[in-house]
Amino acid sequence: MSHTFIIIDDNQEDVSKTQAIAERFRNLSFLASANNYDDGLNLILEHQPHLVFLEIDSSDKKSNLSLSLINELYRYLSTVPKIIVTTSKRDLAFEALQYEVVDYLLKPININDFRKAILKFDRAIKSDLPHMEVKNPVATFEVLDETEVEALKEEDLVAENINDIEVKIAPFSIENPLVMQQQGQSLVICVKSYGDYRYIDSDDVLYFEADNNSTDIHLNNGEMITAFKTLKHFETVLPPSQFLRIHNSYIININQVSRIHTGNTVCYIKNSTTKLPFSKSYKENVDLIISRIASGNYLEI
């Protein structure tokens, strides 16, 4: 499958260099490039590519290129393209990762780093699909000569026999958001941060609350855990059978709802005084919650 991409960079020479490297990968198809914020935004909205290479610290400040472009995309698109940041400043890496970018490439771009970024991109794309195995990712991606294959072996990016490569997508990870609940088992949510794996039983979650580009996860024991993912990301990966968005700032656990007051537009949380507002734009989800609760062991008086 060919994945389309756009390059947004104020330096046209860097655009050409990025394009030249990307054209070595069979699964990437170049669409267009832009040198400033407005043109880049319009190109993305017009073509809706799978991938965007984005410079976030441009030398020409008039171009206005920054991470704020990613936030702007969420205003218009239900599915935002995967983003790979390209820039020369290492100190911006942590901030970029909080925006859910696929990877962060330092200029001048190294082919080995680029290859790893594309492998991460492919894994992110595949994780949005039903559970599957992906074989021969490098062979599918890139035109390699024998010298480059040997170099890859040294980096452990390919097996001794390149045809033996096999990548399996792991379920139940917020970093790798393939959500597949097994019947009779609650979903385990893994919040991963720099080698720290925090496992949360979905039944223990009361609600998710947006906090700029991160999300606060409120648990029934009073604890709050912060994940560096947007609420939009959680809305995309969480099973709608258990979690529904009721407000721009809240996703609620249906099983934790004790009361819904449609006149005051609020939902109440079980065993607490917490009440969450719901907005008109998510009224259908609230109606769905009412219907789901009524479909169980239910007596209305």
C-alpha positions as CSV (number, residue, x, y, z in Angstrom):
1,M,0.0,0.0,0.0
2,S,1.3,3.5,-0.9
3,H,1.2,6.2,1.8
4,T,1.0,9.8,0.6
5,F,3.1,12.5,2.3
6,I,3.6,16.2,2.3
7,I,6.7,18.2,3.4
8,I,6.3,21.5,5.2
9,D,9.6,23.3,5.7
10,D,10.6,27.0,5.1
11,N,14.0,25.8,3.6
12,Q,13.4,24.6,0.1
13,E,16.8,22.9,0.0
14,D,15.8,20.9,3.0
15,V,12.5,20.0,1.3
16,S,14.4,18.6,-1.6
17,K,16.7,16.6,0.6
18,T,13.8,15.1,2.6
19,Q,11.9,14.3,-0.6
20,A,15.0,12.6,-2.1
21,I,15.4,10.3,0.9
22,A,11.7,9.5,1.0
23,E,11.6,8.6,-2.6
24,R,13.8,5.6,-1.8
25,F,10.9,4.0,0.0
26,R,8.4,2.3,-2.2
27,N,5.5,2.7,0.1
28,L,5.8,6.5,0.2
29,S,4.3,8.8,-2.4
30,F,5.1,12.5,-2.5
31,L,2.1,14.9,-3.0
32,A,3.4,18.4,-2.4
33,S,5.4,20.7,-0.2
34,A,4.8,24.1,1.5
35,N,7.1,26.7,3.0
36,N,4.8,28.3,5.5
37,Y,2.1,27.7,8.1
38,D,-0.9,28.8,6.0
39,D,0.1,27.0,2.8
40,G,1.0,23.9,4.7
41,L,-2.4,23.8,6.5
42,N,-4.3,24.3,3.3
43,L,-2.3,21.5,1.5
44,I,-3.0,19.1,4.3
45,L,-6.8,19.9,4.3
46,E,-6.9,19.6,0.5
47,H,-5.0,16.3,0.1
48,Q,-5.4,14.8,3.6
49,P,-2.1,12.8,3.3
50,H,-1.2,9.8,5.5
51,L,2.1,11.5,6.6
52,V,3.5,15.0,7.1
53,F,7.1,15.9,7.6
54,L,7.0,19.1,9.6
55,E,9.7,21.6,10.5
56,I,8.8,23.2,13.8
57,D,11.6,25.7,14.3
58,S,12.0,27.5,11.0
59,S,14.8,29.9,10.2
60,D,12.3,32.3,8.6
61,K,10.1,33.4,11.4
62,K,7.6,34.8,8.9
63,S,6.7,31.3,7.9
64,N,5.1,30.8,11.4
65,L,5.9,27.0,11.4
66,S,5.5,25.4,14.8
67,L,3.8,22.6,16.6
68,S,0.6,24.7,16.8
69,L,-0.1,23.5,13.2
70,I,-1.0,20.1,14.7
71,N,-3.5,21.5,17.1
72,E,-5.1,23.4,14.2
73,L,-5.6,20.2,12.2
74,Y,-7.8,18.8,15.0
75,R,-10.2,21.6,14.4
76,Y,-11.0,20.4,10.9
77,L,-10.1,16.7,10.5
78,S,-11.5,13.7,12.3
79,T,-8.4,11.7,11.3
80,V,-5.2,13.8,11.6
81,P,-2.2,12.6,9.5
82,K,0.8,11.1,11.2
83,I,3.5,13.7,11.8
84,I,7.3,13.3,11.7
85,V,9.0,16.4,13.0
86,T,12.2,17.5,11.1
87,T,14.3,20.2,12.8
88,S,17.8,21.0,13.9
89,K,17.1,21.6,17.6
90,R,17.3,18.6,19.9
91,D,15.8,20.5,22.9
92,L,12.4,20.6,21.2
93,A,12.1,16.8,21.0
94,F,10.2,16.3,24.3
95,E,7.7,19.0,23.5
96,A,7.1,17.5,20.1
97,L,6.5,14.0,21.5
98,Q,3.7,15.4,23.6
99,Y,1.9,16.2,20.4
100,E,1.7,12.5,19.5
101,V,4.2,12.8,16.6
102,V,5.5,9.6,15.2
103,D,9.1,10.5,15.5
104,Y,11.6,13.4,15.7
105,L,14.4,13.7,13.0
106,L,17.4,16.0,13.5
107,K,18.8,17.8,10.5
108,P,20.8,16.9,8.6
109,I,18.7,13.9,8.3
110,N,20.5,10.5,8.5
111,I,19.2,7.7,6.3
112,N,19.3,5.2,9.2
113,D,17.2,7.6,11.4
114,F,14.8,8.2,8.6
115,R,14.4,4.4,8.0
116,K,13.6,3.9,11.7
117,A,11.1,6.8,11.6
118,I,9.3,5.2,8.6
119,L,9.1,1.8,10.4
120,K,7.5,3.6,13.4
121,F,5.1,5.3,11.0
122,D,4.1,2.0,9.4
123,R,3.6,0.5,12.8
124,A,1.4,3.4,13.8
125,I,-0.7,3.0,10.6
126,K,-1.0,-0.7,11.1
127,S,-2.1,-0.3,14.7
128,D,-5.2,1.6,13.5
129,L,-6.3,-1.6,11.5
130,P,-7.7,-4.9,12.8
131,H,-5.1,-7.2,14.4
132,M,-2.6,-8.4,11.9
133,E,1.0,-9.5,11.4
134,V,3.3,-7.5,9.1
135,K,6.1,-9.4,7.4
136,N,9.1,-8.0,5.6
137,P,8.6,-4.3,6.5
138,V,12.0,-3.2,5.3
139,A,11.8,-5.2,2.1
140,T,8.4,-3.6,1.4
141,F,9.6,-0.1,2.1
142,E,13.0,0.6,0.7
143,V,15.1,-0.2,-2.4
144,L,18.3,-1.6,-0.9
145,D,21.5,-2.7,-2.3
146,E,23.7,-5.5,-0.7
147,T,25.8,-3.0,1.2
148,E,22.8,-1.3,2.8
149,V,21.4,-4.7,3.8
150,E,24.6,-5.5,5.6
151,A,24.5,-2.2,7.3
152,L,21.0,-2.9,8.5
153,K,22.0,-6.2,9.9
154,E,24.6,-4.5,12.0
155,E,21.9,-2.3,13.5
156,D,19.7,-5.3,14.1
157,L,17.0,-3.8,11.9
158,V,16.8,-6.9,9.7
159,A,17.2,-10.5,10.3
160,E,20.1,-12.6,8.9
161,N,17.6,-13.5,6.1
162,I,15.6,-10.3,5.3
163,N,12.7,-12.5,4.3
164,D,12.5,-13.8,7.9
165,I,11.4,-10.4,9.4
166,E,8.2,-10.5,11.3
167,V,6.6,-7.7,13.3
168,K,3.6,-8.3,15.6
169,I,1.4,-5.5,16.8
170,A,0.9,-5.6,20.6
171,P,-2.6,-4.9,21.8
172,F,-3.7,-2.8,24.9
173,S,-1.1,-0.1,24.6
174,I,-1.8,3.6,24.4
175,E,1.4,4.1,22.5
176,N,0.4,1.4,20.1
177,P,-3.4,1.8,20.2
178,L,-4.9,-1.4,19.0
179,V,-7.8,-2.1,21.3
180,M,-9.1,-5.6,21.2
181,Q,-11.2,-6.7,24.2
182,Q,-11.6,-10.4,24.8
183,Q,-15.1,-11.4,25.8
184,G,-15.4,-11.6,29.6
185,Q,-12.2,-9.7,30.3
186,S,-11.9,-6.0,31.0
187,L,-9.6,-3.9,28.9
188,V,-6.1,-3.2,30.3
189,I,-4.9,0.3,29.4
190,C,-1.1,0.7,29.4
191,V,0.2,4.2,29.8
192,K,3.9,4.0,28.8
193,S,6.4,6.8,29.4
194,Y,10.2,6.4,29.1
195,G,10.2,2.7,30.1
196,D,7.6,3.1,32.8
197,Y,4.6,0.9,32.1
198,R,1.5,1.8,34.1
199,Y,-1.3,-0.7,33.8
200,I,-4.9,0.4,34.4
201,D,-8.0,-1.7,34.5
202,S,-10.6,0.1,32.4
203,D,-13.3,-0.7,35.0
204,D,-11.4,1.4,37.5
205,V,-11.5,4.5,35.2
206,L,-14.2,7.1,36.0
207,Y,-13.5,9.5,33.2
208,F,-10.8,11.1,31.0
209,E,-10.3,14.8,31.2
210,A,-8.5,17.0,28.5
211,D,-5.6,19.1,29.7
212,N,-4.1,20.9,26.7
213,N,-2.1,18.2,24.8
214,S,-2.3,15.7,27.6
215,T,-5.1,13.8,29.3
216,D,-5.8,13.2,33.0
217,I,-7.2,9.8,33.8
218,H,-9.4,9.8,36.9
219,L,-9.7,6.5,38.8
220,N,-12.2,5.3,41.3
221,N,-9.7,5.3,44.1
222,G,-9.2,9.0,43.8
223,E,-5.9,8.8,41.9
224,M,-5.2,10.8,38.7
225,I,-2.8,9.7,36.1
226,T,-1.6,12.0,33.3
227,A,-0.9,10.6,29.8
228,F,0.8,12.6,27.1
229,K,-1.9,12.0,24.6
230,T,-4.8,14.2,23.5
231,L,-8.4,13.5,24.4
232,K,-9.0,13.1,20.7
233,H,-6.5,10.2,20.7
234,F,-8.3,8.4,23.5
235,E,-11.7,9.0,21.8
236,T,-10.2,7.2,18.7
237,V,-8.8,4.2,20.5
238,L,-11.1,3.5,23.4
239,P,-13.9,1.0,22.9
240,P,-17.2,2.9,22.5
241,S,-19.0,0.0,24.2
242,Q,-17.5,1.3,27.5
243,F,-16.3,4.9,26.9
244,L,-18.1,7.8,25.2
245,R,-17.2,11.4,24.8
246,I,-19.8,13.8,26.3
247,H,-17.9,17.1,26.1
248,N,-14.9,18.7,24.5
249,S,-13.1,18.0,27.8
250,Y,-14.5,14.7,28.9
251,I,-14.8,11.0,28.0
252,I,-16.9,9.1,30.5
253,N,-17.0,5.5,31.5
254,I,-20.6,4.4,30.9
255,N,-20.4,1.9,33.7
256,Q,-19.6,4.6,36.2
257,V,-22.6,6.8,35.5
258,S,-25.1,7.1,38.4
259,R,-27.3,9.9,37.1
260,I,-28.0,12.0,34.0
261,H,-29.8,15.2,34.2
262,T,-30.7,16.4,30.7
263,G,-32.2,19.7,31.9
264,N,-29.0,20.7,33.6
265,T,-26.8,18.9,31.0
266,V,-24.7,17.0,33.6
267,C,-23.7,13.4,34.2
268,Y,-23.0,12.2,37.8
269,I,-20.3,9.7,38.7
270,K,-21.1,6.7,41.0
271,N,-20.0,6.9,44.7
272,S,-18.9,10.5,44.4
273,T,-20.0,14.1,44.2
274,T,-18.4,14.5,40.8
275,K,-20.7,15.7,38.0
276,L,-19.5,16.3,34.5
277,P,-21.1,18.7,32.0
278,F,-22.1,17.4,28.5
279,S,-22.5,19.6,25.5
280,K,-25.2,19.8,22.8
281,S,-22.7,18.5,20.2
282,Y,-22.4,15.2,22.1
283,K,-26.0,14.9,23.1
284,E,-26.3,11.8,20.8
285,N,-23.7,10.1,22.9
286,V,-25.6,10.9,26.1
287,D,-28.8,9.5,24.6
288,L,-26.8,6.4,23.7
289,I,-25.7,6.1,27.3
290,I,-29.3,6.3,28.5
291,S,-30.3,3.7,26.0
292,R,-27.4,1.3,26.9
293,I,-28.2,1.5,30.6
294,A,-31.9,0.8,29.9
295,S,-31.0,-2.2,27.8
296,G,-29.5,-4.1,30.8
297,N,-31.2,-5.4,34.0
298,Y,-33.3,-2.3,34.4
299,L,-36.5,-1.2,36.2
300,E,-37.9,2.3,35.5
301,I,-40.4,3.6,38.0
